[in-house]
Amino acid sequence: MDIAAKIQEIVTKVQSDPKLLEGFQENPTKTVEGLIGIDLPDDQVNAIVAGVKGKIAVGNAGDLLGKVGGLFGGNK
């Protein structure tokens, strides 16, 4: 299994579905296992959860920076 590809696939699904995002925020391990469809060892699931959280946080930070930039004349 390509972990990086699975992480990106899950990030895409979670970011496009508010219910999945809410489920991920409440119980990330259960949500990831449900999306993958197989029961993985805890260390692998935890690595995927951490990767998804990191990518979601980076995406949210980029959105926030874009909005802040607009406050300081980014739309001139």
PDB file of N, H, CA, C and O in Angstrom:
ATOM      1  N   MET A   1       0.849  -1.182   0.000  1.00  0.00           N
ATOM      2  CA  MET A   1       0.000   0.000   0.000  1.00  0.00           C
ATOM      3  C   MET A   1       0.892   1.242   0.000  1.00  0.00           C
ATOM      4  O   MET A   1       1.824   1.351   0.797  1.00  0.00           O
ATOM      5  N   ASP A   2       0.599   2.157  -0.888  1.00  0.00           N
ATOM      6  H   ASP A   2      -0.158   2.068  -1.535  1.00  0.00           H
ATOM      7  CA  ASP A   2       1.317   3.430  -0.961  1.00  0.00           C
ATOM      8  C   ASP A   2       0.692   4.386   0.056  1.00  0.00           C
ATOM      9  O   ASP A   2      -0.374   4.954  -0.181  1.00  0.00           O
ATOM     10  N   ILE A   3       1.375   4.553   1.196  1.00  0.00           N
ATOM     11  H   ILE A   3       2.241   4.092   1.389  1.00  0.00           H
ATOM     12  CA  ILE A   3       0.840   5.359   2.301  1.00  0.00           C
ATOM     13  C   ILE A   3       0.611   6.808   1.868  1.00  0.00           C
ATOM     14  O   ILE A   3      -0.423   7.395   2.187  1.00  0.00           O
ATOM     15  N   ALA A   4       1.565   7.381   1.149  1.00  0.00           N
ATOM     16  H   ALA A   4       2.405   6.904   0.890  1.00  0.00           H
ATOM     17  CA  ALA A   4       1.437   8.786   0.728  1.00  0.00           C
ATOM     18  C   ALA A   4       0.207   8.969  -0.167  1.00  0.00           C
ATOM     19  O   ALA A   4      -0.513   9.961  -0.043  1.00  0.00           O
ATOM     20  N   ALA A   5      -0.028   8.022  -1.056  1.00  0.00           N
ATOM     21  H   ALA A   5       0.556   7.216  -1.156  1.00  0.00           H
ATOM     22  CA  ALA A   5      -1.187   8.110  -1.939  1.00  0.00           C
ATOM     23  C   ALA A   5      -2.486   7.969  -1.141  1.00  0.00           C
ATOM     24  O   ALA A   5      -3.457   8.677  -1.409  1.00  0.00           O
ATOM     25  N   LYS A   6      -2.507   7.065  -0.170  1.00  0.00           N
ATOM     26  H   LYS A   6      -1.718   6.490   0.048  1.00  0.00           H
ATOM     27  CA  LYS A   6      -3.694   6.885   0.679  1.00  0.00           C
ATOM     28  C   LYS A   6      -3.964   8.149   1.485  1.00  0.00           C
ATOM     29  O   LYS A   6      -5.113   8.568   1.620  1.00  0.00           O
ATOM     30  N   ILE A   7      -2.905   8.761   2.022  1.00  0.00           N
ATOM     31  H   ILE A   7      -1.971   8.421   1.912  1.00  0.00           H
ATOM     32  CA  ILE A   7      -3.076   9.999   2.790  1.00  0.00           C
ATOM     33  C   ILE A   7      -3.709  11.065   1.911  1.00  0.00           C
ATOM     34  O   ILE A   7      -4.663  11.724   2.325  1.00  0.00           O
ATOM     35  N   GLN A   8      -3.189  11.238   0.705  1.00  0.00           N
ATOM     36  H   GLN A   8      -2.414  10.703   0.369  1.00  0.00           H
ATOM     37  CA  GLN A   8      -3.738  12.266  -0.196  1.00  0.00           C
ATOM     38  C   GLN A   8      -5.181  11.955  -0.570  1.00  0.00           C
ATOM     39  O   GLN A   8      -6.012  12.859  -0.648  1.00  0.00           O
ATOM     40  N   GLU A   9      -5.479  10.691  -0.801  1.00  0.00           N
ATOM     41  H   GLU A   9      -4.804   9.956  -0.738  1.00  0.00           H
ATOM     42  CA  GLU A   9      -6.847  10.280  -1.132  1.00  0.00           C
ATOM     43  C   GLU A   9      -7.799  10.611   0.016  1.00  0.00           C
ATOM     44  O   GLU A   9      -8.898  11.119  -0.209  1.00  0.00           O
ATOM     45  N   ILE A  10      -7.378  10.324   1.233  1.00  0.00           N
ATOM     46  H   ILE A  10      -6.485   9.912   1.416  1.00  0.00           H
ATOM     47  CA  ILE A  10      -8.222  10.590   2.402  1.00  0.00           C
ATOM     48  C   ILE A  10      -8.383  12.086   2.617  1.00  0.00           C
ATOM     49  O   ILE A  10      -9.480  12.552   2.927  1.00  0.00           O
ATOM     50  N   VAL A  11      -7.303  12.844   2.456  1.00  0.00           N
ATOM     51  H   VAL A  11      -6.412  12.465   2.205  1.00  0.00           H
ATOM     52  CA  VAL A  11      -7.369  14.304   2.605  1.00  0.00           C
ATOM     53  C   VAL A  11      -8.394  14.876   1.627  1.00  0.00           C
ATOM     54  O   VAL A  11      -9.219  15.709   2.003  1.00  0.00           O
ATOM     55  N   THR A  12      -8.340  14.438   0.396  1.00  0.00           N
ATOM     56  H   THR A  12      -7.669  13.762   0.090  1.00  0.00           H
ATOM     57  CA  THR A  12      -9.271  14.925  -0.624  1.00  0.00           C
ATOM     58  C   THR A  12     -10.712  14.619  -0.236  1.00  0.00           C
ATOM     59  O   THR A  12     -11.588  15.477  -0.340  1.00  0.00           O
ATOM     60  N   LYS A  13     -10.949  13.388   0.213  1.00  0.00           N
ATOM     61  H   LYS A  13     -10.237  12.691   0.298  1.00  0.00           H
ATOM     62  CA  LYS A  13     -12.307  12.999   0.607  1.00  0.00           C
ATOM     63  C   LYS A  13     -12.781  13.791   1.824  1.00  0.00           C
ATOM     64  O   LYS A  13     -13.912  14.274   1.852  1.00  0.00           O
ATOM     65  N   VAL A  14     -11.920  13.921   2.818  1.00  0.00           N
ATOM     66  H   VAL A  14     -11.001  13.528   2.795  1.00  0.00           H
ATOM     67  CA  VAL A  14     -12.300  14.595   4.065  1.00  0.00           C
ATOM     68  C   VAL A  14     -12.564  16.082   3.818  1.00  0.00           C
ATOM     69  O   VAL A  14     -13.507  16.647   4.373  1.00  0.00           O
ATOM     70  N   GLN A  15     -11.739  16.711   2.994  1.00  0.00           N
ATOM     71  H   GLN A  15     -10.973  16.252   2.543  1.00  0.00           H
ATOM     72  CA  GLN A  15     -11.913  18.136   2.737  1.00  0.00           C
ATOM     73  C   GLN A  15     -13.139  18.434   1.874  1.00  0.00           C
ATOM     74  O   GLN A  15     -13.663  19.547   1.907  1.00  0.00           O
ATOM     75  N   SER A  16     -13.593  17.453   1.108  1.00  0.00           N
ATOM     76  H   SER A  16     -13.167  16.549   1.082  1.00  0.00           H
ATOM     77  CA  SER A  16     -14.732  17.697   0.222  1.00  0.00           C
ATOM     78  C   SER A  16     -16.066  17.290   0.845  1.00  0.00           C
ATOM     79  O   SER A  16     -17.119  17.548   0.262  1.00  0.00           O
ATOM     80  N   ASP A  17     -16.038  16.663   2.014  1.00  0.00           N
ATOM     81  H   ASP A  17     -15.183  16.454   2.487  1.00  0.00           H
ATOM     82  CA  ASP A  17     -17.264  16.183   2.647  1.00  0.00           C
ATOM     83  C   ASP A  17     -17.306  16.638   4.105  1.00  0.00           C
ATOM     84  O   ASP A  17     -16.578  16.105   4.942  1.00  0.00           O
ATOM     85  N   PRO A  18     -18.162  17.628   4.416  1.00  0.00           N
ATOM     86  CA  PRO A  18     -18.218  18.151   5.792  1.00  0.00           C
ATOM     87  C   PRO A  18     -18.524  17.088   6.853  1.00  0.00           C
ATOM     88  O   PRO A  18     -18.019  17.173   7.973  1.00  0.00           O
ATOM     89  N   LYS A  19     -19.342  16.094   6.511  1.00  0.00           N
ATOM     90  H   LYS A  19     -19.752  16.025   5.602  1.00  0.00           H
ATOM     91  CA  LYS A  19     -19.645  15.034   7.479  1.00  0.00           C
ATOM     92  C   LYS A  19     -18.415  14.166   7.748  1.00  0.00           C
ATOM     93  O   LYS A  19     -18.167  13.766   8.885  1.00  0.00           O
ATOM     94  N   LEU A  20     -17.653  13.880   6.701  1.00  0.00           N
ATOM     95  H   LEU A  20     -17.855  14.205   5.777  1.00  0.00           H
ATOM     96  CA  LEU A  20     -16.411  13.120   6.896  1.00  0.00           C
ATOM     97  C   LEU A  20     -15.419  13.927   7.725  1.00  0.00           C
ATOM     98  O   LEU A  20     -14.743  13.378   8.594  1.00  0.00           O
ATOM     99  N   LEU A  21     -15.331  15.219   7.461  1.00  0.00           N
ATOM    100  H   LEU A  21     -15.880  15.665   6.755  1.00  0.00           H
ATOM    101  CA  LEU A  21     -14.432  16.075   8.224  1.00  0.00           C
ATOM    102  C   LEU A  21     -14.820  16.075   9.695  1.00  0.00           C
ATOM    103  O   LEU A  21     -13.956  15.981  10.567  1.00  0.00           O
ATOM    104  N   GLU A  22     -16.094  16.179   9.970  1.00  0.00           N
ATOM    105  H   GLU A  22     -16.796  16.256   9.262  1.00  0.00           H
ATOM    106  CA  GLU A  22     -16.566  16.152  11.349  1.00  0.00           C
ATOM    107  C   GLU A  22     -16.243  14.804  11.999  1.00  0.00           C
ATOM    108  O   GLU A  22     -15.789  14.750  13.142  1.00  0.00           O
ATOM    109  N   GLY A  23     -16.481  13.726  11.263  1.00  0.00           N
ATOM    110  H   GLY A  23     -16.850  13.770  10.335  1.00  0.00           H
ATOM    111  CA  GLY A  23     -16.150  12.399  11.773  1.00  0.00           C
ATOM    112  C   GLY A  23     -14.664  12.241  12.027  1.00  0.00           C
ATOM    113  O   GLY A  23     -14.254  11.632  13.015  1.00  0.00           O
ATOM    114  N   PHE A  24     -13.854  12.794  11.125  1.00  0.00           N
ATOM    115  H   PHE A  24     -14.186  13.288  10.322  1.00  0.00           H
ATOM    116  CA  PHE A  24     -12.404  12.722  11.291  1.00  0.00           C
ATOM    117  C   PHE A  24     -11.966  13.504  12.522  1.00  0.00           C
ATOM    118  O   PHE A  24     -11.089  13.057  13.261  1.00  0.00           O
ATOM    119  N   GLN A  25     -12.561  14.653  12.744  1.00  0.00           N
ATOM    120  H   GLN A  25     -13.274  15.017  12.144  1.00  0.00           H
ATOM    121  CA  GLN A  25     -12.203  15.458  13.910  1.00  0.00           C
ATOM    122  C   GLN A  25     -12.608  14.773  15.207  1.00  0.00           C
ATOM    123  O   GLN A  25     -11.907  14.883  16.213  1.00  0.00           O
ATOM    124  N   GLU A  26     -13.738  14.066  15.192  1.00  0.00           N
ATOM    125  H   GLU A  26     -14.308  13.977  14.375  1.00  0.00           H
ATOM    126  CA  GLU A  26     -14.222  13.389  16.393  1.00  0.00           C
ATOM    127  C   GLU A  26     -13.476  12.084  16.662  1.00  0.00           C
ATOM    128  O   GLU A  26     -13.124  11.794  17.805  1.00  0.00           O
ATOM    129  N   ASN A  27     -13.235  11.301  15.617  1.00  0.00           N
ATOM    130  H   ASN A  27     -13.521  11.537  14.688  1.00  0.00           H
ATOM    131  CA  ASN A  27     -12.574  10.008  15.774  1.00  0.00           C
ATOM    132  C   ASN A  27     -11.765   9.711  14.512  1.00  0.00           C
ATOM    133  O   ASN A  27     -12.226   8.986  13.631  1.00  0.00           O
ATOM    134  N   PRO A  28     -10.559  10.271  14.430  1.00  0.00           N
ATOM    135  CA  PRO A  28      -9.774  10.128  13.201  1.00  0.00           C
ATOM    136  C   PRO A  28      -9.428   8.678  12.858  1.00  0.00           C
ATOM    137  O   PRO A  28      -9.448   8.302  11.686  1.00  0.00           O
ATOM    138  N   THR A  29      -9.116   7.868  13.857  1.00  0.00           N
ATOM    139  H   THR A  29      -9.100   8.174  14.809  1.00  0.00           H
ATOM    140  CA  THR A  29      -8.735   6.483  13.589  1.00  0.00           C
ATOM    141  C   THR A  29      -9.884   5.711  12.962  1.00  0.00           C
ATOM    142  O   THR A  29      -9.693   5.010  11.968  1.00  0.00           O
ATOM    143  N   LYS A  30     -11.062   5.833  13.527  1.00  0.00           N
ATOM    144  H   LYS A  30     -11.217   6.403  14.334  1.00  0.00           H
ATOM    145  CA  LYS A  30     -12.235   5.131  13.013  1.00  0.00           C
ATOM    146  C   LYS A  30     -12.564   5.607  11.601  1.00  0.00           C
ATOM    147  O   LYS A  30     -12.904   4.798  10.737  1.00  0.00           O
ATOM    148  N   THR A  31     -12.465   6.911  11.362  1.00  0.00           N
ATOM    149  H   THR A  31     -12.189   7.568  12.064  1.00  0.00           H
ATOM    150  CA  THR A  31     -12.767   7.463  10.041  1.00  0.00           C
ATOM    151  C   THR A  31     -11.780   6.949   9.003  1.00  0.00           C
ATOM    152  O   THR A  31     -12.181   6.545   7.911  1.00  0.00           O
ATOM    153  N   VAL A  32     -10.491   6.963   9.337  1.00  0.00           N
ATOM    154  H   VAL A  32     -10.166   7.292  10.223  1.00  0.00           H
ATOM    155  CA  VAL A  32      -9.470   6.484   8.400  1.00  0.00           C
ATOM    156  C   VAL A  32      -9.680   5.003   8.096  1.00  0.00           C
ATOM    157  O   VAL A  32      -9.638   4.594   6.935  1.00  0.00           O
ATOM    158  N   GLU A  33      -9.903   4.206   9.127  1.00  0.00           N
ATOM    159  H   GLU A  33      -9.937   4.538  10.070  1.00  0.00           H
ATOM    160  CA  GLU A  33     -10.125   2.774   8.897  1.00  0.00           C
ATOM    161  C   GLU A  33     -11.357   2.543   8.028  1.00  0.00           C
ATOM    162  O   GLU A  33     -11.356   1.656   7.174  1.00  0.00           O
ATOM    163  N   GLY A  34     -12.403   3.330   8.239  1.00  0.00           N
ATOM    164  H   GLY A  34     -12.404   4.051   8.932  1.00  0.00           H
ATOM    165  CA  GLY A  34     -13.603   3.211   7.417  1.00  0.00           C
ATOM    166  C   GLY A  34     -13.348   3.567   5.962  1.00  0.00           C
ATOM    167  O   GLY A  34     -13.876   2.919   5.059  1.00  0.00           O
ATOM    168  N   LEU A  35     -12.541   4.597   5.732  1.00  0.00           N
ATOM    169  H   LEU A  35     -12.112   5.124   6.465  1.00  0.00           H
ATOM    170  CA  LEU A  35     -12.245   5.015   4.366  1.00  0.00           C
ATOM    171  C   LEU A  35     -11.321   4.033   3.653  1.00  0.00           C
ATOM    172  O   LEU A  35     -11.457   3.801   2.452  1.00  0.00           O
ATOM    173  N   ILE A  36     -10.391   3.464   4.393  1.00  0.00           N
ATOM    174  H   ILE A  36     -10.280   3.652   5.369  1.00  0.00           H
ATOM    175  CA  ILE A  36      -9.459   2.508   3.791  1.00  0.00           C
ATOM    176  C   ILE A  36     -10.161   1.175   3.530  1.00  0.00           C
ATOM    177  O   ILE A  36      -9.905   0.509   2.527  1.00  0.00           O
ATOM    178  N   GLY A  37     -11.045   0.804   4.446  1.00  0.00           N
ATOM    179  H   GLY A  37     -11.253   1.345   5.261  1.00  0.00           H
ATOM    180  CA  GLY A  37     -11.798  -0.417   4.267  1.00  0.00           C
ATOM    181  C   GLY A  37     -11.121  -1.674   4.788  1.00  0.00           C
ATOM    182  O   GLY A  37     -11.633  -2.780   4.614  1.00  0.00           O
ATOM    183  N   ILE A  38      -9.966  -1.505   5.428  1.00  0.00           N
ATOM    184  H   ILE A  38      -9.549  -0.607   5.569  1.00  0.00           H
ATOM    185  CA  ILE A  38      -9.282  -2.647   6.026  1.00  0.00           C
ATOM    186  C   ILE A  38      -8.775  -2.258   7.399  1.00  0.00           C
ATOM    187  O   ILE A  38      -8.548  -1.081   7.679  1.00  0.00           O
ATOM    188  N   ASP A  39      -8.600  -3.250   8.250  1.00  0.00           N
ATOM    189  H   ASP A  39      -8.784  -4.206   8.022  1.00  0.00           H
ATOM    190  CA  ASP A  39      -8.084  -3.011   9.593  1.00  0.00           C
ATOM    191  C   ASP A  39      -6.564  -3.106   9.555  1.00  0.00           C
ATOM    192  O   ASP A  39      -6.005  -4.177   9.317  1.00  0.00           O
ATOM    193  N   LEU A  40      -5.910  -1.994   9.788  1.00  0.00           N
ATOM    194  H   LEU A  40      -6.364  -1.124   9.981  1.00  0.00           H
ATOM    195  CA  LEU A  40      -4.448  -1.942   9.770  1.00  0.00           C
ATOM    196  C   LEU A  40      -3.908  -1.961  11.193  1.00  0.00           C
ATOM    197  O   LEU A  40      -4.631  -1.643  12.138  1.00  0.00           O
ATOM    198  N   PRO A  41      -2.647  -2.330  11.348  1.00  0.00           N
ATOM    199  CA  PRO A  41      -2.015  -2.219  12.670  1.00  0.00           C
ATOM    200  C   PRO A  41      -2.032  -0.764  13.137  1.00  0.00           C
ATOM    201  O   PRO A  41      -1.989   0.160  12.325  1.00  0.00           O
ATOM    202  N   ASP A  42      -2.094  -0.574  14.449  1.00  0.00           N
ATOM    203  H   ASP A  42      -2.128  -1.324  15.109  1.00  0.00           H
ATOM    204  CA  ASP A  42      -2.206   0.768  15.029  1.00  0.00           C
ATOM    205  C   ASP A  42      -1.117   1.716  14.543  1.00  0.00           C
ATOM    206  O   ASP A  42      -1.399   2.884  14.274  1.00  0.00           O
ATOM    207  N   ASP A  43       0.126   1.240  14.423  1.00  0.00           N
ATOM    208  H   ASP A  43       0.355   0.291  14.641  1.00  0.00           H
ATOM    209  CA  ASP A  43       1.203   2.140  14.009  1.00  0.00           C
ATOM    210  C   ASP A  43       0.989   2.667  12.594  1.00  0.00           C
ATOM    211  O   ASP A  43       1.315   3.818  12.304  1.00  0.00           O
ATOM    212  N   GLN A  44       0.445   1.836  11.715  1.00  0.00           N
ATOM    213  H   GLN A  44       0.180   0.901  11.950  1.00  0.00           H
ATOM    214  CA  GLN A  44       0.180   2.296  10.349  1.00  0.00           C
ATOM    215  C   GLN A  44      -1.001   3.255  10.304  1.00  0.00           C
ATOM    216  O   GLN A  44      -0.957   4.265   9.601  1.00  0.00           O
ATOM    217  N   VAL A  45      -2.046   2.947  11.044  1.00  0.00           N
ATOM    218  H   VAL A  45      -2.082   2.127  11.615  1.00  0.00           H
ATOM    219  CA  VAL A  45      -3.209   3.841  11.091  1.00  0.00           C
ATOM    220  C   VAL A  45      -2.805   5.178  11.689  1.00  0.00           C
ATOM    221  O   VAL A  45      -3.200   6.230  11.185  1.00  0.00           O
ATOM    222  N   ASN A  46      -2.020   5.145  12.763  1.00  0.00           N
ATOM    223  H   ASN A  46      -1.700   4.291  13.173  1.00  0.00           H
ATOM    224  CA  ASN A  46      -1.588   6.388  13.404  1.00  0.00           C
ATOM    225  C   ASN A  46      -0.731   7.227  12.465  1.00  0.00           C
ATOM    226  O   ASN A  46      -0.819   8.455  12.479  1.00  0.00           O
ATOM    227  N   ALA A  47       0.094   6.581  11.651  1.00  0.00           N
ATOM    228  H   ALA A  47       0.165   5.584  11.639  1.00  0.00           H
ATOM    229  CA  ALA A  47       0.911   7.319  10.684  1.00  0.00           C
ATOM    230  C   ALA A  47       0.035   7.991   9.631  1.00  0.00           C
ATOM    231  O   ALA A  47       0.291   9.130   9.239  1.00  0.00           O
ATOM    232  N   ILE A  48      -0.987   7.290   9.179  1.00  0.00           N
ATOM    233  H   ILE A  48      -1.194   6.365   9.498  1.00  0.00           H
ATOM    234  CA  ILE A  48      -1.910   7.861   8.186  1.00  0.00           C
ATOM    235  C   ILE A  48      -2.700   9.015   8.800  1.00  0.00           C
ATOM    236  O   ILE A  48      -2.854  10.068   8.181  1.00  0.00           O
ATOM    237  N   VAL A  49      -3.200   8.813  10.023  1.00  0.00           N
ATOM    238  H   VAL A  49      -3.075   7.958  10.527  1.00  0.00           H
ATOM    239  CA  VAL A  49      -3.949   9.873  10.717  1.00  0.00           C
ATOM    240  C   VAL A  49      -3.078  11.121  10.859  1.00  0.00           C
ATOM    241  O   VAL A  49      -3.531  12.233  10.590  1.00  0.00           O
ATOM    242  N   ALA A  50      -1.837  10.932  11.279  1.00  0.00           N
ATOM    243  H   ALA A  50      -1.469  10.029  11.498  1.00  0.00           H
ATOM    244  CA  ALA A  50      -0.920  12.076  11.439  1.00  0.00           C
ATOM    245  C   ALA A  50      -0.683  12.778  10.107  1.00  0.00           C
ATOM    246  O   ALA A  50      -0.647  14.007  10.045  1.00  0.00           O
ATOM    247  N   GLY A  51      -0.520  11.999   9.048  1.00  0.00           N
ATOM    248  H   GLY A  51      -0.549  11.000   9.098  1.00  0.00           H
ATOM    249  CA  GLY A  51      -0.307  12.592   7.723  1.00  0.00           C
ATOM    250  C   GLY A  51      -1.512  13.383   7.251  1.00  0.00           C
ATOM    251  O   GLY A  51      -1.367  14.470   6.693  1.00  0.00           O
ATOM    252  N   VAL A  52      -2.697  12.842   7.471  1.00  0.00           N
ATOM    253  H   VAL A  52      -2.814  11.958   7.924  1.00  0.00           H
ATOM    254  CA  VAL A  52      -3.925  13.542   7.071  1.00  0.00           C
ATOM    255  C   VAL A  52      -4.081  14.820   7.880  1.00  0.00           C
ATOM    256  O   VAL A  52      -4.387  15.874   7.323  1.00  0.00           O
ATOM    257  N   LYS A  53      -3.873  14.735   9.194  1.00  0.00           N
ATOM    258  H   LYS A  53      -3.625  13.878   9.647  1.00  0.00           H
ATOM    259  CA  LYS A  53      -3.980  15.934  10.038  1.00  0.00           C
ATOM    260  C   LYS A  53      -3.005  17.004   9.571  1.00  0.00           C
ATOM    261  O   LYS A  53      -3.359  18.181   9.505  1.00  0.00           O
ATOM    262  N   GLY A  54      -1.790  16.607   9.248  1.00  0.00           N
ATOM    263  H   GLY A  54      -1.503  15.651   9.301  1.00  0.00           H
ATOM    264  CA  GLY A  54      -0.786  17.569   8.788  1.00  0.00           C
ATOM    265  C   GLY A  54      -1.183  18.249   7.497  1.00  0.00           C
ATOM    266  O   GLY A  54      -1.040  19.464   7.364  1.00  0.00           O
ATOM    267  N   LYS A  55      -1.680  17.478   6.545  1.00  0.00           N
ATOM    268  H   LYS A  55      -1.796  16.490   6.653  1.00  0.00           H
ATOM    269  CA  LYS A  55      -2.071  18.062   5.263  1.00  0.00           C
ATOM    270  C   LYS A  55      -3.293  18.961   5.397  1.00  0.00           C
ATOM    271  O   LYS A  55      -3.381  19.997   4.738  1.00  0.00           O
ATOM    272  N   ILE A  56      -4.231  18.568   6.244  1.00  0.00           N
ATOM    273  H   ILE A  56      -4.160  17.726   6.779  1.00  0.00           H
ATOM    274  CA  ILE A  56      -5.413  19.409   6.464  1.00  0.00           C
ATOM    275  C   ILE A  56      -5.000  20.711   7.136  1.00  0.00           C
ATOM    276  O   ILE A  56      -5.494  21.778   6.771  1.00  0.00           O
ATOM    277  N   ALA A  57      -4.101  20.639   8.115  1.00  0.00           N
ATOM    278  H   ALA A  57      -3.700  19.772   8.413  1.00  0.00           H
ATOM    279  CA  ALA A  57      -3.638  21.837   8.815  1.00  0.00           C
ATOM    280  C   ALA A  57      -2.900  22.770   7.857  1.00  0.00           C
ATOM    281  O   ALA A  57      -3.087  23.985   7.913  1.00  0.00           O
ATOM    282  N   VAL A  58      -2.068  22.214   6.983  1.00  0.00           N
ATOM    283  H   VAL A  58      -1.916  21.226   6.938  1.00  0.00           H
ATOM    284  CA  VAL A  58      -1.335  23.042   6.015  1.00  0.00           C
ATOM    285  C   VAL A  58      -2.315  23.706   5.054  1.00  0.00           C
ATOM    286  O   VAL A  58      -2.162  24.885   4.733  1.00  0.00           O
ATOM    287  N   GLY A  59      -3.314  22.969   4.595  1.00  0.00           N
ATOM    288  H   GLY A  59      -3.438  22.012   4.856  1.00  0.00           H
ATOM    289  CA  GLY A  59      -4.321  23.545   3.698  1.00  0.00           C
ATOM    290  C   GLY A  59      -5.091  24.661   4.359  1.00  0.00           C
ATOM    291  O   GLY A  59      -5.352  25.690   3.735  1.00  0.00           O
ATOM    292  N   ASN A  60      -5.461  24.476   5.616  1.00  0.00           N
ATOM    293  H   ASN A  60      -5.250  23.640   6.123  1.00  0.00           H
ATOM    294  CA  ASN A  60      -6.184  25.514   6.351  1.00  0.00           C
ATOM    295  C   ASN A  60      -5.303  26.730   6.590  1.00  0.00           C
ATOM    296  O   ASN A  60      -5.786  27.861   6.549  1.00  0.00           O
ATOM    297  N   ALA A  61      -4.027  26.513   6.838  1.00  0.00           N
ATOM    298  H   ALA A  61      -3.634  25.594   6.871  1.00  0.00           H
ATOM    299  CA  ALA A  61      -3.109  27.633   7.053  1.00  0.00           C
ATOM    300  C   ALA A  61      -2.961  28.446   5.773  1.00  0.00           C
ATOM    301  O   ALA A  61      -2.896  29.674   5.828  1.00  0.00           O
ATOM    302  N   GLY A  62      -2.906  27.782   4.623  1.00  0.00           N
ATOM    303  H   GLY A  62      -2.958  26.784   4.578  1.00  0.00           H
ATOM    304  CA  GLY A  62      -2.806  28.487   3.350  1.00  0.00           C
ATOM    305  C   GLY A  62      -4.033  29.332   3.082  1.00  0.00           C
ATOM    306  O   GLY A  62      -3.924  30.462   2.604  1.00  0.00           O
ATOM    307  N   ASP A  63      -5.208  28.787   3.390  1.00  0.00           N
ATOM    308  H   ASP A  63      -5.296  27.870   3.778  1.00  0.00           H
ATOM    309  CA  ASP A  63      -6.444  29.558   3.219  1.00  0.00           C
ATOM    310  C   ASP A  63      -6.439  30.782   4.113  1.00  0.00           C
ATOM    311  O   ASP A  63      -6.814  31.872   3.681  1.00  0.00           O
ATOM    312  N   LEU A  64      -6.020  30.610   5.347  1.00  0.00           N
ATOM    313  H   LEU A  64      -5.715  29.724   5.697  1.00  0.00           H
ATOM    314  CA  LEU A  64      -5.986  31.701   6.307  1.00  0.00           C
ATOM    315  C   LEU A  64      -4.991  32.776   5.870  1.00  0.00           C
ATOM    316  O   LEU A  64      -5.289  33.967   5.963  1.00  0.00           O
ATOM    317  N   LEU A  65      -3.814  32.367   5.394  1.00  0.00           N
ATOM    318  H   LEU A  65      -3.572  31.399   5.318  1.00  0.00           H
ATOM    319  CA  LEU A  65      -2.826  33.344   4.941  1.00  0.00           C
ATOM    320  C   LEU A  65      -3.339  34.140   3.750  1.00  0.00           C
ATOM    321  O   LEU A  65      -3.084  35.340   3.648  1.00  0.00           O
ATOM    322  N   GLY A  66      -4.056  33.486   2.854  1.00  0.00           N
ATOM    323  H   GLY A  66      -4.263  32.512   2.936  1.00  0.00           H
ATOM    324  CA  GLY A  66      -4.634  34.191   1.713  1.00  0.00           C
ATOM    325  C   GLY A  66      -5.635  35.244   2.146  1.00  0.00           C
ATOM    326  O   GLY A  66      -5.666  36.341   1.588  1.00  0.00           O
ATOM    327  N   LYS A  67      -6.447  34.922   3.132  1.00  0.00           N
ATOM    328  H   LYS A  67      -6.421  34.031   3.586  1.00  0.00           H
ATOM    329  CA  LYS A  67      -7.429  35.862   3.640  1.00  0.00           C
ATOM    330  C   LYS A  67      -6.755  37.029   4.348  1.00  0.00           C
ATOM    331  O   LYS A  67      -7.170  38.177   4.188  1.00  0.00           O
ATOM    332  N   VAL A  68      -5.726  36.744   5.125  1.00  0.00           N
ATOM    333  H   VAL A  68      -5.388  35.812   5.255  1.00  0.00           H
ATOM    334  CA  VAL A  68      -4.989  37.807   5.835  1.00  0.00           C
ATOM    335  C   VAL A  68      -4.295  38.713   4.828  1.00  0.00           C
ATOM    336  O   VAL A  68      -4.288  39.932   4.997  1.00  0.00           O
ATOM    337  N   GLY A  69      -3.708  38.130   3.772  1.00  0.00           N
ATOM    338  H   GLY A  69      -3.714  37.139   3.635  1.00  0.00           H
ATOM    339  CA  GLY A  69      -3.047  38.929   2.743  1.00  0.00           C
ATOM    340  C   GLY A  69      -4.011  39.897   2.092  1.00  0.00           C
ATOM    341  O   GLY A  69      -3.630  41.015   1.747  1.00  0.00           O
ATOM    342  N   GLY A  70      -5.268  39.478   1.918  1.00  0.00           N
ATOM    343  H   GLY A  70      -5.577  38.569   2.198  1.00  0.00           H
ATOM    344  CA  GLY A  70      -6.276  40.344   1.315  1.00  0.00           C
ATOM    345  C   GLY A  70      -6.594  41.547   2.183  1.00  0.00           C
ATOM    346  O   GLY A  70      -7.020  42.584   1.674  1.00  0.00           O
ATOM    347  N   LEU A  71      -6.394  41.424   3.478  1.00  0.00           N
ATOM    348  H   LEU A  71      -6.047  40.582   3.892  1.00  0.00           H
ATOM    349  CA  LEU A  71      -6.652  42.534   4.392  1.00  0.00           C
ATOM    350  C   LEU A  71      -5.626  43.657   4.232  1.00  0.00           C
ATOM    351  O   LEU A  71      -5.900  44.811   4.561  1.00  0.00           O
ATOM    352  N   PHE A  72      -4.452  43.306   3.728  1.00  0.00           N
ATOM    353  H   PHE A  72      -4.230  42.369   3.461  1.00  0.00           H
ATOM    354  CA  PHE A  72      -3.383  44.287   3.614  1.00  0.00           C
ATOM    355  C   PHE A  72      -3.117  44.713   2.187  1.00  0.00           C
ATOM    356  O   PHE A  72      -1.978  44.982   1.807  1.00  0.00           O
ATOM    357  N   GLY A  73      -4.164  44.770   1.412  1.00  0.00           N
ATOM    358  H   GLY A  73      -5.089  44.551   1.721  1.00  0.00           H
ATOM    359  CA  GLY A  73      -4.041  45.298   0.064  1.00  0.00           C
ATOM    360  C   GLY A  73      -3.662  44.255  -0.964  1.00  0.00           C
ATOM    361  O   GLY A  73      -3.154  44.605  -2.029  1.00  0.00           O
ATOM    362  N   GLY A  74      -3.891  42.987  -0.681  1.00  0.00           N
ATOM    363  H   GLY A  74      -4.303  42.702   0.184  1.00  0.00           H
ATOM    364  CA  GLY A  74      -3.576  41.939  -1.645  1.00  0.00           C
ATOM    365  C   GLY A  74      -4.475  41.971  -2.861  1.00  0.00           C
ATOM    366  O   GLY A  74      -4.202  41.285  -3.846  1.00  0.00           O
ATOM    367  N   ASN A  75      -5.533  42.748  -2.815  1.00  0.00           N
ATOM    368  H   ASN A  75      -5.755  43.305  -2.014  1.00  0.00           H
ATOM    369  CA  ASN A  75      -6.488  42.802  -3.923  1.00  0.00           C
ATOM    370  C   ASN A  75      -6.405  44.107  -4.695  1.00  0.00           C
ATOM    371  O   ASN A  75      -7.403  44.538  -5.274  1.00  0.00           O
ATOM    372  N   LYS A  76      -5.264  44.736  -4.720  1.00  0.00           N
ATOM    373  H   LYS A  76      -4.453  44.386  -4.250  1.00  0.00           H
ATOM    374  CA  LYS A  76      -5.108  46.024  -5.414  1.00  0.00           C
ATOM    375  C   LYS A  76      -5.143  45.844  -6.899  1.00  0.00           C
ATOM    376  O   LYS A  76      -5.027  46.818  -7.643  1.00  0.00           O
TER     377      LYS A  76
END
